[in-house]
């Protein structure tokens, strides 16, 4: 038996096609990788060996489906058959993709719920973590893992595990589709998150990459308010660096990252133009930037606007408390 392997994309899933020359065209072969046990719906020993061979090409951690897909030949030597291998479990491709779409729909319902159902969101998507070629699944997993890590109920070392997990999902999304704005956004977010675990040096080293990730997200999708907010946050944090941090940055870069409170405010305002009052944090961060410019009246206006936005989750509640504390200090 001669086997030629080709990779092809089926929807959001990478498909491996095995073109087989030999007396195998009339049978359905299903290698499963649970405990390396393979079932074979064919009577001949040759077919059994073929099933085991195909199964050996697959991941030990993923159940896969092999089925005849392209050609339907006779049964003699020299006929050509094709088998497609999907990383979707023991289901037909159409059914599997429908299941992914249903999971994404359910996940979005959890995300938009008030309060946001972070654990349910994560639990809905994590069974599909091995679909690394599906950009949407991967960036939504990055979001789900990262958001779950932000909850007070999640303690170390689980919090750190989720942060690094989120970063891997974001990298998978970027690899799957470099032109998807969300993959750039979540790579930037998670790179910033893991930098906090790896020290000041790593944070400084990643500064330009994080900025460029957020910039690329705004270029690919100028209507995403969160991307503008994140770019504004980057500008504010760089503008607000202390003397020691600036000296440290100068040690790593001939031209260290620079920005200004004005640039931060510009990006926060763009976020509001795209989606007014979309996030309490955008108003709070804009108020901080105004305070950096000694503009208390403008800062107070931002904080008062923040109080009019309904909280959606635990993080929003914390931001509202910070808002009230800032107003008291003005």
C-alpha positions in Angstrom: 0.0 0.0 0.0 1.3 3.4 -1.0 0.2 6.4 1.1 0.5 10.1 0.1 -0.3 12.6 2.9 -1.5 16.1 2.1 -2.7 18.9 4.5 -5.9 20.7 3.5 -8.2 23.1 5.5 -11.8 22.1 6.1 -13.6 25.1 7.6 -11.5 26.1 10.6 -9.9 22.6 10.9 -6.8 21.4 9.3 -7.5 18.2 7.4 -4.9 15.5 6.6 -5.8 13.6 3.4 -4.2 10.2 2.8 -4.3 9.2 -0.8 -4.0 5.4 -0.8 -3.1 3.1 -3.6 -4.3 -0.4 -3.0 -7.3 -2.7 -2.3 -8.9 -0.5 0.4 -11.5 1.7 -1.3 -14.7 0.1 -0.1 -14.1 0.3 3.6 -14.5 2.8 6.4 -11.5 3.0 8.7 -11.7 4.6 12.1 -8.5 4.7 14.1 -9.1 6.0 17.6 -6.3 7.0 19.9 -7.8 6.3 23.3 -5.2 4.0 24.8 -3.9 3.5 21.3 -6.9 1.2 20.6 -8.1 1.1 17.0 -11.4 -0.2 15.7 -11.6 -1.3 12.1 -14.7 -1.7 10.0 -13.1 -3.9 7.4 -12.5 -7.7 7.4 -9.0 -7.9 5.9 -5.7 -8.0 7.7 -4.3 -5.5 5.1 -6.9 -3.0 6.1 -6.2 -3.5 9.8 -2.5 -2.8 9.3 -3.4 0.3 7.3 -5.7 1.5 10.1 -2.9 1.1 12.6 -0.4 2.8 10.4 -2.7 5.8 9.9 -3.4 5.8 13.6 0.3 6.0 14.3 0.5 9.2 12.4 -1.9 10.9 14.8 -1.6 12.6 18.1 -1.9 10.2 21.1 -3.9 12.9 22.9 -6.6 13.5 20.4 -9.3 11.3 19.1 -9.5 11.5 15.3 -11.7 10.3 12.6 -10.6 8.7 9.4 -13.1 8.3 6.6 -13.2 7.7 2.9 -13.9 11.1 1.3 -12.7 11.7 -2.2 -12.6 8.7 -4.6 -14.5 5.5 -4.8 -12.7 2.9 -6.7 -13.1 -0.8 -7.4 -11.4 -3.2 -5.0 -8.4 -4.4 -6.8 -4.8 -3.5 -6.6 -4.1 -0.1 -8.1 -7.4 1.6 -7.3 -7.1 5.1 -5.7 -9.0 6.0 -2.6 -8.7 9.0 -0.3 -9.2 9.2 3.4 -9.5 12.4 5.4 -8.4 12.7 9.0 -10.1 15.3 11.3 -9.1 16.4 14.8 -12.8 16.5 15.8 -13.5 13.3 17.7 -15.7 10.5 16.6 -18.0 12.7 14.5 -18.6 13.6 10.9 -16.9 17.0 10.0 -20.2 18.8 9.5 -21.5 17.7 12.8 -18.2 18.6 14.5 -18.1 22.1 13.0 -21.8 22.5 14.0 -20.8 21.6 17.6 -18.0 24.2 17.6 -20.3 26.9 16.3 -22.8 26.0 19.0 -20.1 26.2 21.6 -19.0 29.6 20.4 -22.6 30.8 20.5 -23.1 29.5 24.0 -19.8 31.1 25.1 -20.8 34.5 23.8 -24.0 34.2 25.8 -22.0 33.6 28.9 -19.7 36.5 28.1 -22.6 38.9 27.5 -24.5 37.8 30.6 -24.7 40.2 33.6 -22.8 39.3 35.6 -20.5 37.6 33.2 -20.3 33.8 33.7 -16.6 33.4 33.4 -16.3 29.8 34.7 -19.1 28.6 32.5 -17.5 30.4 29.5 -14.2 28.7 30.1 -15.8 25.3 30.6 -17.8 25.7 27.3 -14.7 26.4 25.2 -11.9 24.3 26.8 -13.0 21.0 25.2 -12.1 22.5 21.9 -8.6 23.7 22.9 -6.9 21.3 20.4 -8.5 23.0 17.4 -5.4 25.1 17.1 -6.1 26.0 13.5 -9.4 27.7 14.4 -8.5 31.3 15.1 -11.9 32.2 16.7 -11.8 29.3 19.1 -8.2 30.1 20.1 -8.6 33.8 20.8 -11.9 33.2 22.6 -10.1 30.6 24.8 -7.4 33.2 25.4 -10.0 35.7 26.6 -11.8 33.0 28.7 -8.6 31.9 30.4 -7.4 35.4 31.1 -10.7 36.7 32.4 -11.0 33.7 34.7 -7.5 34.4 36.0 -8.6 37.9 37.0 -11.2 36.7 39.5 -10.4 37.0 43.2 -11.6 33.4 43.7 -8.7 32.1 41.5 -5.5 31.8 43.6 -1.9 31.0 42.7 -0.6 28.8 41.2 -3.9 28.4 39.2 -3.9 32.1 38.3 -0.4 31.8 36.8 -1.4 28.6 34.9 -4.4 30.4 33.4 -2.3 33.4 32.3 0.3 31.3 30.5 -2.5 29.1 29.1 -4.2 32.2 27.7 -0.9 33.4 26.1 -0.5 30.0 24.4 -4.1 30.2 23.0 -3.4 33.8 21.8 -0.2 32.6 20.0 -2.2 29.8 18.4 -4.8 32.3 17.2 -2.0 34.5 15.7 -0.5 31.6 13.9 -3.9 30.5 12.6 -4.8 33.9 11.2 -2.3 36.8 11.4 -4.9 39.1 9.8 -7.4 38.7 12.6 -7.5 41.8 14.8 -8.5 39.8 17.9 -5.4 37.6 17.7 -3.2 40.7 17.8 -5.2 42.2 20.7 -5.0 39.0 22.8 -1.4 38.4 22.1 -0.7 41.9 23.3 -2.8 41.5 26.5 -1.4 38.1 27.4 2.2 39.1 26.7 1.8 42.0 29.1 0.3 39.6 31.7 3.1 37.1 31.6 5.7 39.9 31.7 4.5 40.7 35.2 5.6 37.2 36.2 8.9 37.5 34.5 10.1 40.7 36.0 10.8 44.4 35.1 13.4 43.4 32.5 11.0 41.3 30.5 8.3 43.9 30.8 10.6 46.5 29.3 11.8 44.1 26.6 8.2 43.4 25.6 7.1 47.0 25.6 7.3 47.7 21.8 5.8 44.3 20.9 2.8 45.0 23.1 2.3 48.5 21.7 2.6 47.2 18.1 0.1 44.4 18.8 -2.5 46.9 20.0 -1.7 49.2 17.1 -2.2 46.4 14.6 -5.5 45.5 16.2 -6.8 49.1 15.7 -5.6 49.0 12.1 -7.3 45.8 11.3 -10.5 46.8 13.1 -10.8 50.5 13.8 -14.3 49.9 15.3 -13.1 47.8 18.2 -13.3 50.1 21.2 -11.3 47.8 23.5 -8.3 47.9 21.2 -8.2 51.7 21.3 -8.5 51.5 25.1 -5.6 49.1 25.4 -3.4 51.3 23.2 -4.4 54.2 25.5 -3.4 52.2 28.5 0.0 51.5 27.0 0.5 55.2 26.3 -0.5 56.1 29.8 1.7 53.6 31.5 4.7 54.6 29.5 4.0 58.3 30.1 3.7 57.6 33.8 7.0 55.7 34.2 9.1 56.8 37.1 12.7 58.0 36.9 14.2 54.6 37.8 12.0 52.8 35.3 13.1 55.2 32.6 16.7 54.6 33.4 16.1 50.8 33.3 14.4 51.1 29.9 17.3 53.2 28.5 19.6 50.3 29.4 17.7 48.0 27.1 16.9 50.2 24.2 19.0 52.9 22.3 15.6 54.6 22.0 13.4 53.5 24.9 9.6 53.6 24.5 8.0 57.0 24.9 4.5 58.4 25.0 2.5 61.1 26.6 -0.7 61.7 28.6 -2.1 63.6 25.6 -1.5 60.6 23.3 -3.2 58.3 25.9 -6.2 60.6 26.1 -6.5 60.7 22.3 -6.8 56.9 22.2 -9.3 56.8 25.1 -11.4 59.3 23.2 -11.3 57.2 20.0 -12.6 54.3 22.1 -15.5 56.4 23.3 -16.2 57.6 19.7 -16.4 54.0 18.5 -18.6 52.9 21.5 -19.7 55.5 24.0 -19.6 54.5 27.7 -18.6 50.9 26.8 -16.3 50.4 29.8 -15.9 51.9 33.2 -12.1 51.4 33.0 -11.8 53.6 29.9 -13.3 56.6 31.8 -11.1 55.9 34.9 -7.9 55.7 32.8 -8.8 58.8 30.9 -9.3 60.6 34.2 -5.9 59.5 35.4 -4.3 60.8 32.2 -6.0 64.2 32.7 -4.8 64.3 36.3 -1.3 63.7 34.9 -1.8 66.9 33.0 -3.2 68.7 36.1 -6.6 69.0 34.5 -8.9 68.2 37.4 -12.1 69.5 35.9 -11.8 67.1 32.9 -10.8 64.3 35.2 -13.8 64.8 37.4 -16.1 64.8 34.3 -14.7 61.4 33.3 -15.2 60.0 36.8 -18.7 61.2 36.9 -19.4 59.6 33.6 -17.9 56.3 34.9 -20.5 56.3 37.7 -23.3 56.2 35.1 -22.1 53.0 33.6 -23.6 49.8 35.0 -21.1 47.3 36.3 -21.1 43.9 34.6 -18.7 41.9 36.6 -16.4 41.8 39.6 -13.7 43.9 37.9 -16.2 46.6 37.1 -17.3 46.8 40.8 -13.7 47.4 41.8 -13.4 50.1 39.2 -16.5 51.8 40.5 -14.9 51.8 44.0 -11.7 53.3 42.6 -13.8 55.9 40.8 -15.5 57.0 44.1 -12.2 57.1 45.9 -10.7 59.3 43.2 -13.6 61.7 43.3 -13.3 62.1 47.0 -9.6 63.0 46.6 -10.2 65.7 44.0 
